[in-house]
Amino acid sequence: MLNIKNEIKSAFLENKTAVYISIILLLGTLIAGYVLQPYLQSIFDPVVDKLTEDVKNGVITLTFQTIFTNNILIVFRMFVLGIFFCFLGVILAYNGFFVGYYIASSQNLFRVLLYIIPHGIFEFSSCIIATASGFVLFHFLFRLVYNIAKPDFDYIELEDKFYNLTFKDKLVYSLEKNYDKLKQSLVLLGVAVILMAIAGVIEVYLTVPIANFILSIFG
């Protein structure tokens, strides 16, 4: 019987390095985006202007459905890019640079943080875990191919280890050996999706009221 709590715990404990790398990548690009704000204007100013115009014209609607759909697509892109290891951190790094730049460009740091932090805690956590799940997916695919090319006979129960394995045999044995990594990548992906859904609810229904309430007290 699948123990969800243990599976989640195992997925995080056995892939701590992937999670730590994702955290460092996000924090590093956030800081870099903030510090390098003057040099990033030519890149991000048009992005901010287009987003503002699209929201104003109704092209982008800030409803739970649109925000949730967009955010979930980002999570799945991060996961799927695990297939292409060199592109894996691109989305996370871009978001880090953009948020760092946006915060640095604001005229009121306290105000902009109030409108980011409530849902951002869950959204950033989701992006970190989604990227980590992509790293784990890449690890699974790498080991899968490696064990097909060079079977590890320690996990193959055969009387004769010089048995002429077919490609199907190698694939089955490799899948059995590396199944846990695939499962862990999907568990991390599931956690990322749940956190992103929570972020969407908070962003649509709670962030603005919370921010406005605090600003009414300290503003």
C-alpha positions as CSV (number, residue, x, y, z in Angstrom):
1,M,0.0,0.0,0.0
2,L,1.3,3.4,-1.0
3,N,2.2,5.6,2.0
4,I,2.0,9.1,0.6
5,K,3.7,10.7,3.6
6,N,6.7,8.3,3.4
7,E,6.9,8.7,-0.3
8,I,7.1,12.5,-0.1
9,K,9.6,12.3,2.7
10,S,11.8,9.8,0.8
11,A,11.6,11.9,-2.4
12,F,12.9,14.9,-0.6
13,L,15.5,13.1,1.5
14,E,17.0,11.1,-1.4
15,N,17.1,14.2,-3.7
16,K,18.3,16.9,-1.3
17,T,21.1,17.9,-3.7
18,A,18.5,18.7,-6.5
19,V,16.4,20.7,-4.1
20,Y,19.5,22.6,-2.8
21,I,20.7,23.4,-6.3
22,S,17.2,24.7,-7.2
23,I,17.1,26.9,-4.1
24,I,20.6,28.3,-4.9
25,L,19.6,29.0,-8.5
26,L,16.5,30.9,-7.5
27,L,18.1,32.9,-4.7
28,G,21.1,33.6,-6.9
29,T,19.1,34.9,-9.8
30,L,16.8,36.9,-7.5
31,I,19.8,38.7,-6.0
32,A,21.4,39.1,-9.4
33,G,18.2,40.6,-10.9
34,Y,18.0,43.0,-8.0
35,V,21.6,44.1,-8.2
36,L,21.8,44.2,-12.0
37,Q,18.5,46.0,-12.4
38,P,20.0,49.0,-14.4
39,Y,21.5,46.6,-16.9
40,L,18.4,44.5,-17.3
41,Q,16.0,47.3,-18.3
42,S,16.3,46.7,-22.0
43,I,15.3,43.0,-21.5
44,F,12.6,43.3,-18.9
45,D,11.0,46.7,-19.4
46,P,9.3,45.6,-22.6
47,V,8.0,42.5,-20.8
48,V,6.6,44.5,-17.9
49,D,5.0,47.0,-20.4
50,K,3.4,44.2,-22.4
51,L,2.0,42.5,-19.3
52,T,0.6,45.8,-18.1
53,E,-1.0,46.5,-21.4
54,D,-2.4,43.0,-21.8
55,V,-4.0,43.2,-18.3
56,K,-5.4,46.6,-19.1
57,N,-6.9,45.5,-22.4
58,G,-8.3,42.3,-21.0
59,V,-6.0,40.0,-23.0
60,I,-4.8,38.6,-19.6
61,T,-7.5,38.2,-17.0
62,L,-6.4,37.9,-13.4
63,T,-8.8,35.1,-12.5
64,F,-8.1,31.9,-10.6
65,Q,-8.5,29.8,-13.8
66,T,-6.1,31.8,-15.9
67,I,-3.5,32.2,-13.1
68,F,-3.7,28.6,-12.1
69,T,-3.5,27.3,-15.7
70,N,-0.5,29.6,-16.5
71,N,1.3,28.5,-13.3
72,I,0.6,24.8,-13.7
73,L,2.0,25.0,-17.3
74,I,5.2,26.6,-15.9
75,V,5.5,23.7,-13.4
76,F,5.1,21.1,-16.1
77,R,7.5,22.9,-18.4
78,M,10.1,22.8,-15.6
79,F,9.5,19.1,-15.2
80,V,9.6,18.2,-18.9
81,L,12.8,20.3,-19.4
82,G,14.4,17.7,-17.2
83,I,14.8,15.7,-20.4
84,F,17.1,18.4,-21.6
85,F,19.4,18.9,-18.6
86,C,21.2,22.0,-20.0
87,F,17.8,23.9,-20.3
88,L,16.4,22.7,-17.0
89,G,17.1,25.8,-14.9
90,V,16.2,28.3,-17.6
91,I,12.6,29.0,-16.5
92,L,13.5,29.2,-12.8
93,A,16.5,31.5,-13.5
94,Y,14.4,33.7,-15.7
95,N,11.7,34.0,-13.1
96,G,14.4,34.8,-10.5
97,F,15.9,37.5,-12.6
98,F,12.5,39.0,-13.4
99,V,11.3,39.1,-9.8
100,G,14.6,40.6,-8.6
101,Y,14.5,43.2,-11.4
102,Y,10.8,44.0,-10.7
103,I,11.4,44.5,-6.9
104,A,14.5,46.7,-7.6
105,S,12.4,48.8,-10.1
106,S,9.6,49.5,-7.6
107,Q,9.5,52.9,-5.9
108,N,8.0,51.4,-2.8
109,L,9.8,48.2,-1.7
110,F,7.5,47.6,1.3
111,R,4.4,47.8,-0.9
112,V,5.7,45.6,-3.7
113,L,6.8,42.9,-1.2
114,L,3.3,42.9,0.3
115,Y,1.8,42.1,-3.1
116,I,4.3,39.4,-3.7
117,I,5.1,37.5,-0.5
118,P,1.6,36.0,0.5
119,H,1.4,33.9,-2.7
120,G,5.1,34.1,-3.6
121,I,6.0,31.9,-0.7
122,F,4.1,29.0,-2.2
123,E,4.8,29.9,-5.8
124,F,8.6,30.1,-5.4
125,S,8.5,26.9,-3.3
126,S,6.6,25.2,-6.1
127,C,9.0,26.4,-8.8
128,I,12.0,25.2,-6.7
129,I,10.4,21.7,-6.2
130,A,9.3,21.5,-9.9
131,T,12.9,22.3,-11.0
132,A,14.2,19.7,-8.6
133,S,11.7,17.2,-10.0
134,G,13.2,17.9,-13.4
135,F,16.7,17.2,-12.1
136,V,15.4,13.9,-10.7
137,L,13.7,13.0,-14.0
138,F,17.0,13.7,-15.9
139,H,18.8,11.4,-13.4
140,F,16.2,8.7,-14.0
141,L,16.6,9.0,-17.8
142,F,20.4,9.0,-17.6
143,R,20.5,5.9,-15.4
144,L,17.8,4.2,-17.6
145,V,19.9,4.6,-20.7
146,Y,23.1,3.9,-19.0
147,N,21.8,0.6,-17.6
148,I,20.4,-0.4,-20.9
149,A,23.8,0.2,-22.6
150,K,25.8,-1.4,-19.7
151,P,23.5,-3.7,-17.7
152,D,24.3,-4.0,-14.0
153,F,24.2,-7.7,-13.5
154,D,24.0,-7.3,-9.7
155,Y,20.3,-6.5,-10.0
156,I,19.6,-9.2,-12.7
157,E,18.7,-12.6,-11.2
158,L,20.0,-14.9,-13.8
159,E,21.8,-18.3,-13.4
160,D,24.0,-17.4,-16.3
161,K,25.2,-13.8,-16.3
162,F,26.5,-14.2,-19.8
163,Y,23.0,-14.7,-21.0
164,N,22.4,-12.9,-24.2
165,L,19.9,-10.2,-23.1
166,T,17.6,-8.7,-25.7
167,F,16.9,-5.0,-25.8
168,K,13.5,-5.6,-24.2
169,D,15.2,-7.5,-21.3
170,K,17.6,-4.7,-20.7
171,L,14.8,-2.1,-20.8
172,V,12.7,-4.1,-18.3
173,Y,15.6,-4.7,-15.9
174,S,16.7,-1.0,-16.2
175,L,13.2,0.2,-15.5
176,E,13.0,-2.1,-12.4
177,K,16.3,-0.8,-11.1
178,N,15.6,2.9,-11.6
179,Y,11.8,2.9,-11.0
180,D,12.3,4.6,-7.6
181,K,13.8,7.7,-9.3
182,L,11.0,8.0,-11.7
183,K,8.5,7.7,-8.9
184,Q,10.3,10.3,-6.8
185,S,10.3,12.8,-9.7
186,L,6.5,12.4,-10.0
187,V,6.0,12.7,-6.3
188,L,8.0,16.0,-6.3
189,L,6.0,17.2,-9.3
190,G,2.8,16.4,-7.5
191,V,3.9,18.5,-4.5
192,A,4.9,21.3,-6.8
193,V,1.4,21.3,-8.4
194,I,-0.4,21.3,-5.0
195,L,1.8,24.3,-3.8
196,M,1.1,26.1,-7.1
197,A,-2.6,25.6,-6.7
198,I,-2.5,27.0,-3.2
199,A,-0.5,30.0,-4.6
200,G,-3.2,30.6,-7.2
201,V,-5.9,30.7,-4.6
202,I,-4.0,33.1,-2.4
203,E,-2.9,35.3,-5.3
204,V,-6.5,35.8,-6.5
205,Y,-8.4,35.9,-3.3
206,L,-6.1,36.9,-0.4
207,T,-2.9,38.7,-1.5
208,V,-4.6,42.0,-2.4
209,P,-6.9,42.2,0.7
210,I,-4.0,41.2,3.0
211,A,-1.7,43.8,1.4
212,N,-4.4,46.5,1.5
213,F,-5.2,45.8,5.1
214,I,-1.5,46.1,6.1
215,L,-1.0,49.2,4.1
216,S,-4.1,50.8,5.7
217,I,-2.4,50.3,9.1
218,F,1.2,51.3,8.1
219,G,0.6,53.3,5.0
